[in-house]
């Protein structure tokens, strides 16, 4: 699917504005010169800038072409399911993240995605738990990010 830059640019502008609006709700960090909202504000401003830079040339053309081109949707069922798993798995994982925890959501999501892209079962069985465990320990122990452990909390 191809989305026209006349839609992509404004979408980035709106997303950047949303990032800036959401970052204004972050609590301040005592004892630091810059607050927790600095990096999201910079990222939001960059999204707005790039959105404008993408949309401006597309709007200035006399014939910008179609807003949406779905001619590339004629793909195999496996690629369609992989795309659905990628988006649907992230959305479902976000909803179940607090209940199931990061390790379990990560294991299910990554194993499913690896299977759909054609990885061998042995590769999935070895790589998935090691990668998810490394991510969990890196975020929770090294960077001190509080990730929910879910039912596997006693093991970690």
Order of alpha helices (4+ residues) and beta strands (2+ residues): beta-alpha-alpha-beta-alpha-alpha
